[in-house]
Amino acid sequence: MRRSGPAVVLLAVAQVLVVFDTTMFVMGLPWLMARASLSISGLAWLLTVYSVCFAALPALAAALGEAFGQRRVLTAGLALSTLAAVVPGVTSDASLLLGARAVQGIAAAVITAGALALIDAAHPQGPVRDRALNVHFAVVAAALPAVLLPAVVLLDLTDDMEAAFWVQAAASAVLLLLTPLVLTETTPVPGGARRVGRAAQWVVPLGFLAWFADWLGDHSVSLETVVLIAVAGALLPSALARLGRGERMPELFARLYRERAAVGAYTVVALVATCLAGLLYILSLALQLLGDMSPVQVGWAMLPAVAGIALGWLVLPVLAARLGIGVTVAGACAVTALGFLVLSLRGAAGFGDVVPPLLLVAFGCGVLALPVGFARSGSGALPQGLNSSRQLGAGLGVSLFPGIVAAVQQESSPRMTGIKAYRSLLAHGAHDCFQLGMALSLAAMAVALLTLTRITPAPEPEPEPGLSGGAPAGTAGSPGS
């Protein structure tokens, strides 16, 4: 317990470093394109290979931690992250850059999966662990808008992308050195080696799902198509769960009915994460090109999102205790939809246009900082699964929202002449993105109302014999897996 505070801080900083790596790399794409003579498709592969590895490997990383010790696996992830961050600073070879991004995606998956298990190991089951998990998820949810300003300031100070990558590598190395001092090694779980084989079977389907999300973002032919696919995907589990009420239904339907609240919780988190990640990307682009703001000014404009998420993290648990998790989550999603509606009406051409609706969206996205609220609501949702849902949703957001803008540009490129026409086109694409965010938020609200409003709190699970504090959340040994 003496190490619990430093452990939470170190693991939260490690997650922030994962977000910082992605932000720095996206900002350095033009520099990498010129230095390595990459084509547009080459840049796309640098982004895709990272997202595929990041989305495909969390389950396998968690299983490896159970088999060999979570701290040992996390240390390996930090070592890989340090080495991968060095590569862009020392070489311009396209093949090495592609391999480094794959390694960075693997490292990010390992760090993300190991953080929750190590929080479980450092805290006894109960309010102390719940508080640590909520703090961790709040930091992760607020990391994306929070790191933008430090990233652009670092670029301004160094005026050299090589130096920025070296700073990132140094930060990873510092965390690597602190890990054995702050974190205690976990005891390998009996039978963990067998679980590694089962977890490895999920690598290919999860990787395919991540690749499909990226492909869909590049091939979105219209806003209506994207909204239809996203809303249908969000509501399908709930619809199948309702069918499971009848007798003589296939086991899949019956299982979905029994676990409909967990499916709803995971779906809501994925949709909310999609909205937040996609909105931050589009606002960063629109404020620079439509509002003539510098990257540093855009970083300042994004900071209110951190305050909104923090406010949601503080207020939503209180409301959930009084109103229930379903009504609270549905209300938060409605606030998010209202923020997107205001953006679609006012546009995103300046600081004053963006900040009020951004606060509304961010407050609703405080749902991402409530893993314990979902887990203790009787839904059967687990922090590990909620974290994976957030991770997949964020990847979907940074694929779908830019894909809408790209689709609008492709449709109008023959008629586009001059900077005014381009800005008008970008404003139209941003408007479509805001409508998509509103549709996804309303879909999340509907899922919450359908799946989370008639559940009863589950009793506190008992620790397994022979395991201190029970198995890590989201593992095969934890209740509700």
C-alpha positions as CSV (number, residue, x, y, z in Angstrom):
1,M,0.0,0.0,0.0
2,R,2.9,2.3,0.5
3,R,3.6,2.1,-3.2
4,S,0.0,2.5,-4.3
5,G,0.2,6.3,-5.0
6,P,3.4,6.2,-7.0
7,A,2.2,3.1,-8.8
8,V,-1.0,4.9,-10.0
9,V,1.1,8.0,-11.0
10,L,3.6,5.9,-13.0
11,L,1.0,3.9,-14.8
12,A,-1.0,7.0,-15.6
13,V,2.1,8.7,-17.0
14,A,2.9,5.6,-19.1
15,Q,-0.6,5.8,-20.7
16,V,-0.1,9.5,-21.3
17,L,3.2,8.7,-23.0
18,V,1.3,6.3,-25.4
19,V,-1.0,9.2,-26.4
20,F,1.9,11.6,-26.6
21,D,3.7,9.2,-29.0
22,T,0.8,9.1,-31.3
23,T,0.3,12.9,-31.2
24,M,4.0,13.6,-31.9
25,F,4.1,11.1,-34.8
26,V,1.1,12.5,-36.5
27,M,2.6,16.0,-36.2
28,G,5.8,14.7,-37.6
29,L,4.3,13.1,-40.7
30,P,5.1,15.9,-43.1
31,W,8.7,15.9,-41.9
32,L,8.9,12.1,-42.2
33,M,7.3,12.3,-45.7
34,A,10.0,14.7,-46.9
35,R,12.9,13.0,-45.1
36,A,12.1,9.4,-46.2
37,S,10.6,10.3,-49.6
38,L,7.3,8.6,-48.7
39,S,4.1,8.7,-50.7
40,I,0.7,9.3,-49.3
41,S,0.0,5.6,-49.3
42,G,3.3,5.1,-47.4
43,L,2.2,7.6,-44.7
44,A,-1.2,5.7,-44.5
45,W,0.7,2.5,-43.9
46,L,2.7,4.1,-41.0
47,L,-0.6,5.0,-39.3
48,T,-2.4,1.7,-40.1
49,V,0.3,-0.7,-38.9
50,Y,0.3,1.1,-35.6
51,S,-3.4,1.0,-35.1
52,V,-3.7,-2.6,-36.1
53,C,-1.0,-3.8,-33.7
54,F,-2.4,-1.6,-30.9
55,A,-5.9,-3.0,-31.3
56,A,-5.0,-6.6,-31.9
57,L,-2.7,-7.4,-29.0
58,P,-4.1,-6.2,-25.7
59,A,-5.7,-9.6,-24.9
60,L,-2.5,-11.4,-25.7
61,A,-0.5,-8.9,-23.7
62,A,-2.8,-9.4,-20.7
63,A,-2.4,-13.2,-21.0
64,L,1.4,-12.9,-21.2
65,G,1.3,-10.8,-18.0
66,E,-0.7,-13.5,-16.2
67,A,1.7,-16.2,-17.3
68,F,5.1,-14.4,-16.7
69,G,4.3,-11.5,-14.4
70,Q,2.7,-8.2,-15.3
71,R,5.6,-6.0,-14.3
72,R,8.0,-8.0,-16.4
73,V,5.7,-7.7,-19.5
74,L,5.2,-4.0,-18.8
75,T,9.0,-3.5,-18.6
76,A,9.4,-5.2,-22.0
77,G,6.7,-2.9,-23.4
78,L,8.5,0.2,-22.1
79,A,11.8,-1.1,-23.5
80,L,10.2,-1.6,-27.0
81,S,8.7,1.9,-26.8
82,T,12.1,3.4,-26.1
83,L,13.8,1.7,-29.0
84,A,10.9,2.4,-31.4
85,A,11.0,6.1,-30.5
86,V,14.7,6.3,-31.4
87,V,14.3,5.0,-34.9
88,P,12.8,8.1,-36.6
89,G,15.5,10.2,-35.1
90,V,18.4,8.1,-36.5
91,T,17.2,6.8,-39.9
92,S,15.1,7.7,-42.9
93,D,14.7,4.2,-44.2
94,A,11.0,3.6,-45.0
95,S,11.1,-0.1,-44.1
96,L,12.7,0.6,-40.7
97,L,10.2,3.4,-40.0
98,L,7.3,0.9,-40.8
99,G,8.8,-1.7,-38.5
100,A,9.3,0.9,-35.7
101,R,5.6,1.9,-35.9
102,A,4.6,-1.8,-35.7
103,V,6.9,-2.2,-32.6
104,Q,5.4,1.0,-31.1
105,G,1.9,-0.3,-31.6
106,I,2.9,-3.6,-29.8
107,A,4.5,-1.6,-27.0
108,A,1.4,0.6,-26.6
109,A,-0.8,-2.5,-26.4
110,V,1.4,-4.0,-23.7
111,I,1.5,-0.9,-21.7
112,T,-2.3,-0.4,-21.9
113,A,-3.1,-3.9,-20.9
114,G,-0.6,-4.2,-18.1
115,A,-1.6,-0.9,-16.4
116,L,-4.9,-2.2,-15.2
117,A,-3.6,-5.5,-14.0
118,L,-0.8,-3.8,-12.0
119,I,-3.3,-1.4,-10.5
120,D,-5.2,-4.4,-9.3
121,A,-2.0,-5.9,-7.9
122,A,-1.1,-2.7,-6.0
123,H,-4.5,-2.2,-4.3
124,P,-6.8,-4.4,-2.3
125,Q,-10.2,-5.1,-3.6
126,G,-12.7,-2.4,-2.5
127,P,-13.0,1.4,-2.5
128,V,-9.2,1.9,-2.7
129,R,-8.9,0.0,-5.9
130,D,-12.1,1.5,-7.3
131,R,-10.7,5.0,-6.7
132,A,-7.4,4.1,-8.4
133,L,-9.1,2.7,-11.4
134,N,-11.3,5.8,-11.8
135,V,-8.3,8.1,-11.5
136,H,-6.5,6.0,-14.1
137,F,-9.4,6.1,-16.6
138,A,-9.9,9.8,-16.0
139,V,-6.3,10.5,-16.9
140,V,-6.4,8.3,-20.0
141,A,-9.7,10.0,-21.2
142,A,-8.2,13.5,-20.7
143,A,-4.8,12.6,-22.2
144,L,-5.6,13.3,-25.8
145,P,-6.7,16.9,-25.4
146,A,-4.1,17.5,-22.7
147,V,-1.0,16.4,-24.6
148,L,-1.6,18.5,-27.7
149,L,-0.4,21.8,-26.2
150,P,2.9,20.3,-24.7
151,A,3.5,18.6,-28.0
152,V,3.3,21.7,-30.1
153,V,5.3,23.7,-27.6
154,L,8.0,21.1,-27.7
155,L,8.1,21.3,-31.5
156,D,8.4,25.1,-31.3
157,L,11.2,25.0,-28.7
158,T,13.3,22.3,-30.5
159,D,12.4,23.4,-34.1
160,D,13.5,19.9,-35.1
161,M,11.5,16.7,-35.2
162,E,14.6,14.6,-34.5
163,A,15.0,16.3,-31.1
164,A,11.3,15.7,-30.3
165,F,11.6,12.0,-31.0
166,W,14.7,11.9,-28.7
167,V,12.7,13.6,-25.9
168,Q,10.0,11.0,-26.2
169,A,12.6,8.2,-26.1
170,A,14.2,9.7,-23.0
171,A,10.8,9.9,-21.3
172,S,10.2,6.2,-22.0
173,A,13.7,5.3,-20.7
174,V,13.0,7.2,-17.4
175,L,9.8,5.2,-16.9
176,L,11.6,2.0,-17.7
177,L,14.2,2.8,-14.9
178,L,11.4,3.7,-12.4
179,T,9.3,0.6,-13.0
180,P,11.2,-1.9,-10.8
181,L,11.5,0.7,-8.1
182,V,7.8,1.6,-8.0
183,L,5.9,-1.5,-9.1
184,T,5.8,-4.9,-7.4
185,E,5.9,-8.0,-9.6
186,T,2.7,-10.0,-9.7
187,T,2.6,-13.8,-9.1
188,P,2.0,-15.8,-12.3
189,V,-1.5,-17.2,-12.5
190,P,-1.7,-21.0,-12.5
191,G,-2.6,-22.2,-16.0
192,G,-1.5,-18.9,-17.5
193,A,0.5,-20.5,-20.2
194,R,-2.7,-22.2,-21.6
195,R,-4.5,-18.8,-21.6
196,V,-1.7,-17.4,-23.8
197,G,-2.6,-19.8,-26.6
198,R,-6.3,-18.9,-26.3
199,A,-5.6,-15.2,-26.3
200,A,-3.4,-15.6,-29.4
201,Q,-6.5,-16.7,-31.3
202,W,-8.0,-13.2,-30.9
203,V,-5.0,-11.5,-32.6
204,V,-6.2,-12.0,-36.1
205,P,-9.9,-11.1,-35.7
206,L,-9.0,-8.0,-33.7
207,G,-6.4,-7.0,-36.2
208,F,-8.9,-7.4,-39.0
209,L,-11.4,-5.3,-37.1
210,A,-8.8,-2.5,-36.7
211,W,-7.9,-2.7,-40.4
212,F,-11.5,-2.7,-41.4
213,A,-12.1,0.5,-39.4
214,D,-9.2,2.2,-41.1
215,W,-10.4,0.9,-44.5
216,L,-13.9,2.2,-43.8
217,G,-12.6,5.6,-43.0
218,D,-10.8,5.8,-46.3
219,H,-13.7,4.5,-48.4
220,S,-16.7,6.3,-46.8
221,V,-18.8,7.4,-49.8
222,S,-21.3,9.5,-47.8
223,L,-22.2,10.6,-44.4
224,E,-25.4,8.6,-44.6
225,T,-23.5,5.4,-45.2
226,V,-21.2,5.9,-42.2
227,V,-24.1,6.8,-39.9
228,L,-26.1,3.8,-41.0
229,I,-23.2,1.4,-40.4
230,A,-22.2,2.9,-37.0
231,V,-25.8,3.1,-35.7
232,A,-26.6,-0.4,-36.9
233,G,-23.5,-1.8,-35.3
234,A,-24.4,0.0,-32.0
235,L,-28.0,-1.3,-31.8
236,L,-27.4,-4.8,-33.2
237,P,-26.3,-6.3,-29.8
238,S,-29.3,-4.9,-28.0
239,A,-31.7,-6.2,-30.7
240,L,-30.2,-9.7,-30.6
241,A,-30.3,-9.6,-26.8
242,R,-34.1,-8.9,-26.9
243,L,-34.5,-11.9,-29.1
244,G,-32.9,-14.1,-26.5
245,R,-35.9,-13.8,-24.2
246,G,-37.8,-16.4,-26.1
247,E,-37.5,-20.1,-25.5
248,R,-35.6,-22.4,-27.9
249,M,-33.4,-19.6,-29.1
250,P,-29.8,-20.4,-30.1
251,E,-27.3,-20.3,-27.3
252,L,-25.7,-17.1,-28.8
253,F,-29.0,-15.2,-28.4
254,A,-29.6,-16.5,-24.9
255,R,-26.0,-15.5,-23.9
256,L,-26.4,-12.1,-25.4
257,Y,-29.6,-11.6,-23.4
258,R,-28.0,-12.7,-20.1
259,E,-25.0,-10.3,-20.8
260,R,-26.9,-7.6,-22.6
261,A,-26.0,-5.0,-20.0
262,A,-22.3,-5.8,-20.4
263,V,-22.6,-5.6,-24.2
264,G,-24.4,-2.2,-23.7
265,A,-21.7,-0.9,-21.5
266,Y,-18.9,-1.8,-23.9
267,T,-20.9,-0.4,-26.8
268,V,-21.5,2.9,-25.1
269,V,-17.8,3.3,-24.2
270,A,-16.8,2.5,-27.8
271,L,-19.2,5.1,-29.3
272,V,-18.3,7.8,-26.8
273,A,-14.6,7.3,-27.4
274,T,-15.2,7.4,-31.2
275,C,-16.9,10.8,-30.7
276,L,-14.2,12.3,-28.6
277,A,-11.2,11.2,-30.7
278,G,-12.9,12.1,-34.0
279,L,-14.0,15.5,-32.7
280,L,-10.5,16.5,-31.4
281,Y,-9.0,15.6,-34.8
282,I,-11.5,17.6,-36.8
283,L,-11.3,20.6,-34.5
284,S,-7.5,20.7,-34.7
285,L,-7.8,20.7,-38.5
286,A,-10.7,23.2,-38.7
287,L,-9.2,25.7,-36.3
288,Q,-6.0,25.9,-38.2
289,L,-7.4,26.1,-41.7
290,L,-10.7,27.9,-41.1
291,G,-9.8,30.0,-38.0
292,D,-6.2,30.8,-39.0
293,M,-5.0,29.7,-35.6
294,S,-1.4,28.5,-34.9
295,P,-0.8,24.9,-33.6
296,V,0.0,26.5,-30.1
297,Q,-3.3,28.4,-30.2
298,V,-5.1,25.1,-31.1
299,G,-3.5,23.4,-28.2
300,W,-4.9,26.1,-25.8
301,A,-8.3,25.8,-27.4
302,M,-8.3,22.0,-26.7
303,L,-7.5,22.4,-23.0
304,P,-11.2,23.1,-22.0
305,A,-11.9,19.5,-23.0
306,V,-9.7,18.4,-20.1
307,A,-11.7,20.5,-17.7
308,G,-15.0,19.1,-19.1
309,I,-13.8,15.5,-18.7
310,A,-12.7,16.2,-15.2
311,L,-16.0,17.8,-14.3
312,G,-17.9,14.7,-15.7
313,W,-15.6,12.4,-13.7
314,L,-16.6,14.3,-10.5
315,V,-20.3,14.8,-11.2
316,L,-21.4,11.6,-13.0
317,P,-20.6,9.1,-10.2
318,V,-22.7,11.2,-7.8
319,L,-25.6,11.2,-10.3
320,A,-25.2,7.5,-10.9
321,A,-25.5,6.7,-7.2
322,R,-28.8,8.6,-7.1
323,L,-30.4,8.0,-10.5
324,G,-28.8,4.8,-11.6
325,I,-26.0,4.1,-14.1
326,G,-28.4,3.8,-17.1
327,V,-30.1,7.1,-16.7
328,T,-26.9,8.9,-15.9
329,V,-25.0,7.5,-18.9
330,A,-27.9,8.2,-21.2
331,G,-28.1,11.8,-19.9
332,A,-24.3,12.2,-20.4
333,C,-24.6,11.0,-24.0
334,A,-27.5,13.5,-24.5
335,V,-25.2,16.3,-23.4
336,T,-22.6,15.1,-25.8
337,A,-25.1,15.1,-28.6
338,L,-26.1,18.7,-27.7
339,G,-22.5,19.8,-28.0
340,F,-22.3,18.3,-31.5
341,L,-25.6,20.0,-32.4
342,V,-24.2,23.4,-31.3
343,L,-21.1,22.8,-33.3
344,S,-23.1,21.9,-36.4
345,L,-25.1,25.1,-36.1
346,R,-22.2,27.5,-35.2
347,G,-19.3,26.0,-37.1
348,A,-15.7,25.8,-35.9
349,A,-14.0,28.9,-37.2
350,G,-12.8,30.4,-33.9
351,F,-12.0,30.0,-30.2
352,G,-15.4,31.4,-29.1
353,D,-17.3,29.0,-31.5
354,V,-15.5,25.9,-30.2
355,V,-15.1,26.2,-26.4
356,P,-18.8,26.1,-25.2
357,P,-19.8,23.0,-27.2
358,L,-16.4,21.4,-26.6
359,L,-17.1,21.6,-22.9
360,L,-20.5,20.0,-23.4
361,V,-19.0,17.1,-25.4
362,A,-16.2,16.6,-23.0
363,F,-18.5,16.6,-20.0
364,G,-20.5,13.8,-21.6
365,C,-17.3,11.9,-22.4
366,G,-16.7,11.8,-18.7
367,V,-18.4,8.5,-19.1
368,L,-15.0,7.1,-20.2
369,A,-13.7,7.8,-16.7
370,L,-16.4,5.6,-15.0
371,P,-15.2,2.0,-15.3
372,V,-16.1,1.1,-11.7
373,G,-19.5,2.6,-12.2
374,F,-20.1,0.1,-15.0
375,A,-18.4,-2.8,-13.3
376,R,-20.3,-2.3,-10.0
377,S,-23.7,-1.7,-11.7
378,G,-24.4,-5.4,-12.1
379,S,-23.8,-5.1,-15.9
380,G,-20.9,-7.6,-15.8
381,A,-18.7,-5.1,-17.6
382,L,-15.1,-5.3,-16.5
383,P,-12.4,-2.5,-16.6
384,Q,-10.2,-4.5,-18.9
385,G,-13.0,-4.9,-21.5
386,L,-14.0,-1.2,-21.1
387,N,-10.5,-0.2,-21.7
388,S,-10.3,-2.3,-24.9
389,S,-13.7,-0.8,-26.0
390,R,-12.3,2.7,-25.5
391,Q,-9.2,1.8,-27.4
392,L,-11.1,0.4,-30.4
393,G,-13.5,3.4,-30.3
394,A,-10.7,5.9,-30.4
395,G,-9.2,4.1,-33.4
396,L,-12.5,4.1,-35.1
397,G,-13.0,7.9,-34.5
398,V,-9.6,8.9,-36.0
399,S,-10.5,6.8,-39.1
400,L,-14.2,7.7,-39.7
401,F,-14.1,11.4,-39.1
402,P,-11.1,12.2,-41.4
403,G,-12.7,9.7,-43.9
404,I,-15.8,11.9,-44.1
405,V,-13.7,15.0,-44.9
406,A,-11.7,13.1,-47.5
407,A,-14.9,11.8,-49.1
408,V,-16.3,15.4,-49.4
409,Q,-13.0,16.6,-50.9
410,Q,-13.0,13.8,-53.5
411,E,-16.5,14.5,-54.5
412,S,-15.9,18.2,-55.0
413,S,-12.2,18.2,-56.2
414,P,-13.0,18.8,-59.9
415,R,-14.9,22.0,-59.0
416,M,-12.5,23.2,-56.2
417,T,-10.5,26.2,-57.2
418,G,-8.8,28.7,-54.8
419,I,-8.4,28.8,-51.1
420,K,-11.9,30.1,-50.5
421,A,-13.4,27.1,-52.2
422,Y,-11.2,24.8,-50.2
423,R,-12.2,26.4,-46.9
424,S,-15.8,26.2,-47.8
425,L,-15.4,22.5,-48.6
426,L,-13.6,21.8,-45.3
427,A,-16.4,23.6,-43.4
428,H,-18.9,21.4,-45.2
429,G,-16.9,18.3,-44.2
430,A,-16.6,19.4,-40.6
431,H,-20.4,20.0,-40.5
432,D,-20.9,16.4,-41.6
433,C,-18.5,15.2,-38.9
434,F,-20.4,17.1,-36.3
435,Q,-23.7,15.5,-37.5
436,L,-22.0,12.1,-37.3
437,G,-20.9,12.8,-33.7
438,M,-24.5,13.7,-32.8
439,A,-25.8,10.6,-34.4
440,L,-23.3,8.4,-32.6
441,S,-24.0,10.1,-29.2
442,L,-27.8,9.6,-29.7
443,A,-27.1,5.9,-30.5
444,A,-25.0,5.6,-27.3
445,M,-27.9,7.1,-25.4
446,A,-30.4,4.6,-26.9
447,V,-28.1,1.7,-26.0
448,A,-27.8,2.9,-22.4
449,L,-31.5,3.2,-22.1
450,L,-32.1,-0.2,-23.6
451,T,-29.5,-2.2,-21.7
452,L,-28.5,-0.3,-18.5
453,T,-31.7,1.0,-16.9
454,R,-33.1,-2.3,-15.5
455,I,-30.1,-3.8,-13.8
456,T,-29.4,-4.3,-10.1
457,P,-26.1,-3.8,-8.4
458,A,-24.0,-7.0,-8.3
459,P,-22.5,-8.2,-4.9
460,E,-18.9,-7.6,-4.3
461,P,-17.0,-10.6,-5.8
462,E,-15.1,-12.8,-3.4
463,P,-11.3,-13.2,-4.0
464,E,-10.2,-16.6,-5.4
465,P,-8.4,-18.9,-3.0
466,G,-4.7,-18.6,-3.3
467,L,-4.8,-15.2,-5.1
468,S,-4.2,-11.9,-3.3
469,G,-7.1,-9.6,-4.0
470,G,-8.6,-11.9,-6.7
471,A,-7.5,-12.3,-10.3
472,P,-6.8,-9.1,-12.3
473,A,-9.9,-7.5,-13.8
474,G,-10.7,-8.7,-17.2
475,T,-8.7,-12.0,-16.8
476,A,-10.2,-15.4,-17.2
477,G,-10.1,-15.8,-13.4
478,S,-12.2,-12.8,-12.6
479,P,-16.0,-13.0,-12.0
480,G,-18.1,-12.1,-15.1
481,S,-15.4,-12.9,-17.7
